[in-house]
Amino acid sequence: MLRTYALAGCLLIAGASLAQQKMDFEKYDPVSTLKVPEHPVSRAKFPL
């Protein structure tokens, strides 16, 4: 009986945390962690 209440409590907490993590696609804006040096290309290596 106690185990049933514990399981129900865990499911309730898990459901509440999933509801808080819901986010719209438009609001998702992660910070980029890719940091590499830039090498701008001013012209083609081989003419066509």
PQR file with spaces between the fields and no chain letter, atoms N, CA, C, O and H, PARSE charges and radii, in Angstrom:
ATOM       1  N    MET     1       0.827   -1.186    0.000 -0.4000 1.5000
ATOM       2  CA   MET     1       0.000    0.000    0.000 -0.0000 2.0000
ATOM       3  C    MET     1       0.874    1.253    0.000  0.5500 1.7000
ATOM       4  O    MET     1       0.610    2.198   -0.744 -0.5500 1.4000
ATOM       5  N    LEU     2       1.903    1.258    0.827 -0.4000 1.5000
ATOM       6  CA   LEU     2       2.814    2.398    0.898 -0.0000 2.0000
ATOM       7  C    LEU     2       3.579    2.557   -0.414  0.5500 1.7000
ATOM       8  O    LEU     2       3.858    3.670   -0.860 -0.5500 1.4000
ATOM       9  H    LEU     2       2.117    0.491    1.431  0.4000 1.0000
ATOM      10  N    ARG     3       3.908    1.421   -1.016 -0.4000 1.5000
ATOM      11  CA   ARG     3       4.638    1.446   -2.283 -0.0000 2.0000
ATOM      12  C    ARG     3       3.787    2.090   -3.385  0.5500 1.7000
ATOM      13  O    ARG     3       4.320    2.791   -4.245 -0.5500 1.4000
ATOM      14  H    ARG     3       3.681    0.517   -0.654  0.4000 1.0000
ATOM      15  N    THR     4       2.493    1.861   -3.363 -0.4000 1.5000
ATOM      16  CA   THR     4       1.587    2.447   -4.343 -0.0000 2.0000
ATOM      17  C    THR     4       1.552    3.963   -4.212  0.5500 1.7000
ATOM      18  O    THR     4       1.560    4.671   -5.219 -0.5500 1.4000
ATOM      19  H    THR     4       2.060    1.291   -2.664  0.4000 1.0000
ATOM      20  N    TYR     5       1.513    4.467   -2.984 -0.4000 1.5000
ATOM      21  CA   TYR     5       1.514    5.913   -2.765 -0.0000 2.0000
ATOM      22  C    TYR     5       2.847    6.533   -3.192  0.5500 1.7000
ATOM      23  O    TYR     5       2.877    7.636   -3.737 -0.5500 1.4000
ATOM      24  H    TYR     5       1.507    3.892   -2.166  0.4000 1.0000
ATOM      25  N    ALA     6       3.933    5.829   -2.945 -0.4000 1.5000
ATOM      26  CA   ALA     6       5.249    6.333   -3.337 -0.0000 2.0000
ATOM      27  C    ALA     6       5.352    6.411   -4.861  0.5500 1.7000
ATOM      28  O    ALA     6       5.874    7.387   -5.400 -0.5500 1.4000
ATOM      29  H    ALA     6       3.909    4.933   -2.502  0.4000 1.0000
ATOM      30  N    LEU     7       4.859    5.394   -5.546 -0.4000 1.5000
ATOM      31  CA   LEU     7       4.889    5.379   -7.001 -0.0000 2.0000
ATOM      32  C    LEU     7       4.020    6.496   -7.573  0.5500 1.7000
ATOM      33  O    LEU     7       4.413    7.168   -8.526 -0.5500 1.4000
ATOM      34  H    LEU     7       4.435    4.602   -5.108  0.4000 1.0000
ATOM      35  N    ALA     8       2.842    6.692   -6.992 -0.4000 1.5000
ATOM      36  CA   ALA     8       1.950    7.758   -7.455 -0.0000 2.0000
ATOM      37  C    ALA     8       2.589    9.125   -7.240  0.5500 1.7000
ATOM      38  O    ALA     8       2.453   10.010   -8.085 -0.5500 1.4000
ATOM      39  H    ALA     8       2.522    6.146   -6.217  0.4000 1.0000
ATOM      40  N    GLY     9       3.283    9.307   -6.121 -0.4000 1.5000
ATOM      41  CA   GLY     9       3.968   10.574   -5.850 -0.0000 2.0000
ATOM      42  C    GLY     9       5.084   10.828   -6.843  0.5500 1.7000
ATOM      43  O    GLY     9       5.257   11.957   -7.301 -0.5500 1.4000
ATOM      44  H    GLY     9       3.394    8.588   -5.434  0.4000 1.0000
ATOM      45  N    CYS    10       5.848    9.794   -7.183 -0.4000 1.5000
ATOM      46  CA   CYS    10       6.937    9.943   -8.158 -0.0000 2.0000
ATOM      47  C    CYS    10       6.386   10.301   -9.536  0.5500 1.7000
ATOM      48  O    CYS    10       6.951   11.145  -10.232 -0.5500 1.4000
ATOM      49  H    CYS    10       5.707    8.876   -6.810  0.4000 1.0000
ATOM      50  N    LEU    11       5.293    9.666   -9.928 -0.4000 1.5000
ATOM      51  CA   LEU    11       4.699    9.974  -11.232 -0.0000 2.0000
ATOM      52  C    LEU    11       4.162   11.392  -11.266  0.5500 1.7000
ATOM      53  O    LEU    11       4.261   12.070  -12.289 -0.5500 1.4000
ATOM      54  H    LEU    11       4.835    8.981   -9.362  0.4000 1.0000
ATOM      55  N    LEU    12       3.598   11.843  -10.164 -0.4000 1.5000
ATOM      56  CA   LEU    12       3.081   13.204  -10.094 -0.0000 2.0000
ATOM      57  C    LEU    12       4.210   14.224  -10.214  0.5500 1.7000
ATOM      58  O    LEU    12       4.072   15.224  -10.919 -0.5500 1.4000
ATOM      59  H    LEU    12       3.518   11.292   -9.333  0.4000 1.0000
ATOM      60  N    ILE    13       5.318   13.977   -9.534 -0.4000 1.5000
ATOM      61  CA   ILE    13       6.471   14.886   -9.602 -0.0000 2.0000
ATOM      62  C    ILE    13       7.078   14.869  -11.002  0.5500 1.7000
ATOM      63  O    ILE    13       7.440   15.922  -11.526 -0.5500 1.4000
ATOM      64  H    ILE    13       5.430   13.165   -8.962  0.4000 1.0000
ATOM      65  N    ALA    14       7.194   13.692  -11.617 -0.4000 1.5000
ATOM      66  CA   ALA    14       7.753   13.596  -12.967 -0.0000 2.0000
ATOM      67  C    ALA    14       6.866   14.316  -13.967  0.5500 1.7000
ATOM      68  O    ALA    14       7.373   14.984  -14.868 -0.5500 1.4000
ATOM      69  H    ALA    14       6.899   12.836  -11.191  0.4000 1.0000
ATOM      70  N    GLY    15       5.560   14.194  -13.826 -0.4000 1.5000
ATOM      71  CA   GLY    15       4.640   14.881  -14.730 -0.0000 2.0000
ATOM      72  C    GLY    15       4.721   16.379  -14.575  0.5500 1.7000
ATOM      73  O    GLY    15       4.624   17.105  -15.565 -0.5500 1.4000
ATOM      74  H    GLY    15       5.148   13.651  -13.094  0.4000 1.0000
ATOM      75  N    ALA    16       4.898   16.863  -13.357 -0.4000 1.5000
ATOM      76  CA   ALA    16       4.999   18.301  -13.116 -0.0000 2.0000
ATOM      77  C    ALA    16       6.290   18.853  -13.705  0.5500 1.7000
ATOM      78  O    ALA    16       6.292   19.955  -14.254 -0.5500 1.4000
ATOM      79  H    ALA    16       4.977   16.273  -12.553  0.4000 1.0000
ATOM      80  N    SER    17       7.387   18.108  -13.602 -0.4000 1.5000
ATOM      81  CA   SER    17       8.654   18.609  -14.139 -0.0000 2.0000
ATOM      82  C    SER    17       8.629   18.623  -15.668  0.5500 1.7000
ATOM      83  O    SER    17       9.236   19.500  -16.283 -0.5500 1.4000
ATOM      84  H    SER    17       7.385   17.213  -13.156  0.4000 1.0000
ATOM      85  N    LEU    18       7.938   17.669  -16.289 -0.4000 1.5000
ATOM      86  CA   LEU    18       7.824   17.678  -17.750 -0.0000 2.0000
ATOM      87  C    LEU    18       6.978   18.848  -18.222  0.5500 1.7000
ATOM      88  O    LEU    18       7.250   19.429  -19.273 -0.5500 1.4000
ATOM      89  H    LEU    18       7.445   16.957  -15.790  0.4000 1.0000
ATOM      90  N    ALA    19       5.964   19.194  -17.463 -0.4000 1.5000
ATOM      91  CA   ALA    19       5.116   20.319  -17.842 -0.0000 2.0000
ATOM      92  C    ALA    19       5.881   21.632  -17.759  0.5500 1.7000
ATOM      93  O    ALA    19       5.623   22.543  -18.546 -0.5500 1.4000
ATOM      94  H    ALA    19       5.743   18.723  -16.609  0.4000 1.0000
ATOM      95  N    GLN    20       6.808   21.746  -16.832 -0.4000 1.5000
ATOM      96  CA   GLN    20       7.587   22.970  -16.689 -0.0000 2.0000
ATOM      97  C    GLN    20       8.644   23.089  -17.780  0.5500 1.7000
ATOM      98  O    GLN    20       9.063   24.202  -18.098 -0.5500 1.4000
ATOM      99  H    GLN    20       7.017   21.006  -16.193  0.4000 1.0000
ATOM     100  N    GLN    21       9.086   21.988  -18.358 -0.4000 1.5000
ATOM     101  CA   GLN    21      10.142   22.015  -19.357 -0.0000 2.0000
ATOM     102  C    GLN    21       9.619   22.255  -20.765  0.5500 1.7000
ATOM     103  O    GLN    21      10.416   22.343  -21.700 -0.5500 1.4000
ATOM     104  H    GLN    21       8.746   21.084  -18.100  0.4000 1.0000
ATOM     105  N    LYS    22       8.313   22.364  -20.948 -0.4000 1.5000
ATOM     106  CA   LYS    22       7.740   22.560  -22.270 -0.0000 2.0000
ATOM     107  C    LYS    22       8.112   23.952  -22.790  0.5500 1.7000
ATOM     108  O    LYS    22       7.937   24.943  -22.080 -0.5500 1.4000
ATOM     109  H    LYS    22       7.666   22.292  -20.189  0.4000 1.0000
ATOM     110  N    MET    23       8.619   24.031  -24.012 -0.4000 1.5000
ATOM     111  CA   MET    23       9.071   25.292  -24.578 -0.0000 2.0000
ATOM     112  C    MET    23       8.687   25.354  -26.045  0.5500 1.7000
ATOM     113  O    MET    23       8.741   24.346  -26.750 -0.5500 1.4000
ATOM     114  H    MET    23       8.761   23.226  -24.589  0.4000 1.0000
ATOM     115  N    ASP    24       8.302   26.530  -26.502 -0.4000 1.5000
ATOM     116  CA   ASP    24       7.973   26.715  -27.908 -0.0000 2.0000
ATOM     117  C    ASP    24       9.245   26.721  -28.743  0.5500 1.7000
ATOM     118  O    ASP    24      10.322   27.057  -28.250 -0.5500 1.4000
ATOM     119  H    ASP    24       8.258   27.349  -25.930  0.4000 1.0000
ATOM     120  N    PHE    25       9.111   26.346  -30.009 -0.4000 1.5000
ATOM     121  CA   PHE    25      10.257   26.315  -30.912 -0.0000 2.0000
ATOM     122  C    PHE    25      10.818   27.721  -31.135  0.5500 1.7000
ATOM     123  O    PHE    25      12.029   27.890  -31.272 -0.5500 1.4000
ATOM     124  H    PHE    25       8.236   26.073  -30.409  0.4000 1.0000
ATOM     125  N    GLU    26       9.948   28.720  -31.170 -0.4000 1.5000
ATOM     126  CA   GLU    26      10.378   30.090  -31.422 -0.0000 2.0000
ATOM     127  C    GLU    26      11.210   30.653  -30.273  0.5500 1.7000
ATOM     128  O    GLU    26      12.052   31.524  -30.492 -0.5500 1.4000
ATOM     129  H    GLU    26       8.964   28.582  -31.058  0.4000 1.0000
ATOM     130  N    LYS    27      10.989   30.174  -29.067 -0.4000 1.5000
ATOM     131  CA   LYS    27      11.713   30.675  -27.895 -0.0000 2.0000
ATOM     132  C    LYS    27      13.048   29.977  -27.685  0.5500 1.7000
ATOM     133  O    LYS    27      13.856   30.443  -26.882 -0.5500 1.4000
ATOM     134  H    LYS    27      10.305   29.466  -28.890  0.4000 1.0000
ATOM     135  N    TYR    28      13.304   28.872  -28.382 -0.4000 1.5000
ATOM     136  CA   TYR    28      14.536   28.103  -28.207 -0.0000 2.0000
ATOM     137  C    TYR    28      15.682   28.833  -28.889  0.5500 1.7000
ATOM     138  O    TYR    28      15.679   28.996  -30.109 -0.5500 1.4000
ATOM     139  H    TYR    28      12.648   28.494  -29.034  0.4000 1.0000
ATOM     140  N    ASP    29      16.653   29.270  -28.113 -0.4000 1.5000
ATOM     141  CA   ASP    29      17.800   30.012  -28.647 -0.0000 2.0000
ATOM     142  C    ASP    29      19.053   29.620  -27.869  0.5500 1.7000
ATOM     143  O    ASP    29      19.472   30.357  -26.976 -0.5500 1.4000
ATOM     144  H    ASP    29      16.655   29.138  -27.122  0.4000 1.0000
ATOM     145  N    PRO    30      19.662   28.469  -28.190 -0.5600 1.5000
ATOM     146  CA   PRO    30      20.824   28.019  -27.432  0.2800 2.0000
ATOM     147  C    PRO    30      22.066   28.859  -27.763  0.5500 1.7000
ATOM     148  O    PRO    30      22.180   29.418  -28.854 -0.5500 1.4000
ATOM     149  N    VAL    31      22.972   28.933  -26.820 -0.4000 1.5000
ATOM     150  CA   VAL    31      24.230   29.646  -27.012 -0.0000 2.0000
ATOM     151  C    VAL    31      25.194   28.708  -27.740  0.5500 1.7000
ATOM     152  O    VAL    31      25.340   27.547  -27.357 -0.5500 1.4000
ATOM     153  H    VAL    31      22.880   28.479  -25.934  0.4000 1.0000
ATOM     154  N    SER    32      25.844   29.204  -28.775 -0.4000 1.5000
ATOM     155  CA   SER    32      26.771   28.387  -29.535 -0.0000 2.0000
ATOM     156  C    SER    32      28.031   28.119  -28.715  0.5500 1.7000
ATOM     157  O    SER    32      28.594   29.029  -28.108 -0.5500 1.4000
ATOM     158  H    SER    32      25.725   30.147  -29.086  0.4000 1.0000
ATOM     159  N    THR    33      28.465   26.860  -28.706 -0.4000 1.5000
ATOM     160  CA   THR    33      29.688   26.489  -28.003 -0.0000 2.0000
ATOM     161  C    THR    33      30.832   26.230  -28.979  0.5500 1.7000
ATOM     162  O    THR    33      31.947   25.920  -28.557 -0.5500 1.4000
ATOM     163  H    THR    33      28.007   26.120  -29.200  0.4000 1.0000
ATOM     164  N    LEU    34      30.567   26.353  -30.277 -0.4000 1.5000
ATOM     165  CA   LEU    34      31.590   26.130  -31.288 -0.0000 2.0000
ATOM     166  C    LEU    34      32.379   27.410  -31.494  0.5500 1.7000
ATOM     167  O    LEU    34      31.836   28.401  -31.983 -0.5500 1.4000
ATOM     168  H    LEU    34      29.662   26.605  -30.620  0.4000 1.0000
ATOM     169  N    LYS    35      33.643   27.401  -31.130 -0.4000 1.5000
ATOM     170  CA   LYS    35      34.518   28.558  -31.279 -0.0000 2.0000
ATOM     171  C    LYS    35      35.712   28.148  -32.140  0.5500 1.7000
ATOM     172  O    LYS    35      36.586   27.411  -31.685 -0.5500 1.4000
ATOM     173  H    LYS    35      34.084   26.597  -30.733  0.4000 1.0000
ATOM     174  N    VAL    36      35.747   28.629  -33.385 -0.4000 1.5000
ATOM     175  CA   VAL    36      36.835   28.318  -34.304 -0.0000 2.0000
ATOM     176  C    VAL    36      37.313   29.612  -34.948  0.5500 1.7000
ATOM     177  O    VAL    36      36.528   30.552  -35.078 -0.5500 1.4000
ATOM     178  H    VAL    36      35.037   29.228  -33.754  0.4000 1.0000
ATOM     179  N    PRO    37      38.563   29.687  -35.351 -0.5600 1.5000
ATOM     180  CA   PRO    37      39.046   30.899  -36.023  0.2800 2.0000
ATOM     181  C    PRO    37      38.411   31.052  -37.402  0.5500 1.7000
ATOM     182  O    PRO    37      38.139   30.065  -38.085 -0.5500 1.4000
ATOM     183  N    GLU    38      38.179   32.297  -37.802 -0.4000 1.5000
ATOM     184  CA   GLU    38      37.577   32.565  -39.102 -0.0000 2.0000
ATOM     185  C    GLU    38      38.653   32.707  -40.172  0.5500 1.7000
ATOM     186  O    GLU    38      39.726   33.259  -39.929 -0.5500 1.4000
ATOM     187  H    GLU    38      38.400   33.100  -37.248  0.4000 1.0000
ATOM     188  N    HIS    39      38.346   32.204  -41.345 -0.4000 1.5000
ATOM     189  CA   HIS    39      39.209   32.348  -42.511 -0.0000 2.0000
ATOM     190  C    HIS    39      38.346   32.762  -43.686  0.5500 1.7000
ATOM     191  O    HIS    39      37.918   31.906  -44.460 -0.5500 1.4000
ATOM     192  H    HIS    39      37.474   31.756  -41.543  0.4000 1.0000
ATOM     193  N    PRO    40      38.075   34.064  -43.843 -0.5600 1.5000
ATOM     194  CA   PRO    40      37.213   34.489  -44.952  0.2800 2.0000
ATOM     195  C    PRO    40      37.890   34.246  -46.308  0.5500 1.7000
ATOM     196  O    PRO    40      39.085   34.496  -46.468 -0.5500 1.4000
ATOM     197  N    VAL    41      37.120   33.762  -47.267 -0.4000 1.5000
ATOM     198  CA   VAL    41      37.619   33.482  -48.609 -0.0000 2.0000
ATOM     199  C    VAL    41      37.261   34.663  -49.488  0.5500 1.7000
ATOM     200  O    VAL    41      36.082   34.957  -49.685 -0.5500 1.4000
ATOM     201  H    VAL    41      36.150   33.558  -47.136  0.4000 1.0000
ATOM     202  N    SER    42      38.286   35.356  -50.028 -0.4000 1.5000
ATOM     203  CA   SER    42      38.040   36.537  -50.848 -0.0000 2.0000
ATOM     204  C    SER    42      37.859   36.194  -52.329  0.5500 1.7000
ATOM     205  O    SER    42      37.189   36.925  -53.059 -0.5500 1.4000
ATOM     206  H    SER    42      39.244   35.117  -49.868  0.4000 1.0000
ATOM     207  N    ARG    43      38.452   35.088  -52.769 -0.4000 1.5000
ATOM     208  CA   ARG    43      38.300   34.673  -54.172 -0.0000 2.0000
ATOM     209  C    ARG    43      38.465   33.173  -54.292  0.5500 1.7000
ATOM     210  O    ARG    43      38.950   32.516  -53.371 -0.5500 1.4000
ATOM     211  H    ARG    43      38.996   34.494  -52.176  0.4000 1.0000
ATOM     212  N    ALA    44      38.058   32.632  -55.434 -0.4000 1.5000
ATOM     213  CA   ALA    44      38.142   31.198  -55.661 -0.0000 2.0000
ATOM     214  C    ALA    44      39.590   30.760  -55.871  0.5500 1.7000
ATOM     215  O    ALA    44      40.394   31.519  -56.412 -0.5500 1.4000
ATOM     216  H    ALA    44      37.664   33.165  -56.182  0.4000 1.0000
ATOM     217  N    LYS    45      39.918   29.578  -55.460 -0.4000 1.5000
ATOM     218  CA   LYS    45      41.279   29.058  -55.637 -0.0000 2.0000
ATOM     219  C    LYS    45      41.562   28.739  -57.102  0.5500 1.7000
ATOM     220  O    LYS    45      42.662   28.976  -57.602 -0.5500 1.4000
ATOM     221  H    LYS    45      39.265   28.961  -55.020  0.4000 1.0000
ATOM     222  N    PHE    46      40.548   28.195  -57.786 -0.4000 1.5000
ATOM     223  CA   PHE    46      40.698   27.837  -59.199 -0.0000 2.0000
ATOM     224  C    PHE    46      39.623   28.547  -60.016  0.5500 1.7000
ATOM     225  O    PHE    46      38.449   28.461  -59.656 -0.5500 1.4000
ATOM     226  H    PHE    46      39.654   28.002  -57.380  0.4000 1.0000
ATOM     227  N    PRO    47      39.967   29.242  -61.098 -0.5600 1.5000
ATOM     228  CA   PRO    47      38.964   29.886  -61.925  0.2800 2.0000
ATOM     229  C    PRO    47      38.216   28.850  -62.753  0.5500 1.7000
ATOM     230  O    PRO    47      38.786   27.831  -63.144 -0.5500 1.4000
ATOM     231  N    LEU    48      36.957   29.108  -63.016 -0.4000 1.5000
ATOM     232  CA   LEU    48      36.164   28.201  -63.860 -0.0000 2.0000
ATOM     233  C    LEU    48      35.812   28.870  -65.154  0.5500 1.7000
ATOM     234  O    LEU    48      35.147   28.269  -65.998 -0.5500 1.4000
ATOM     235  H    LEU    48      36.494   29.936  -62.699  0.4000 1.0000
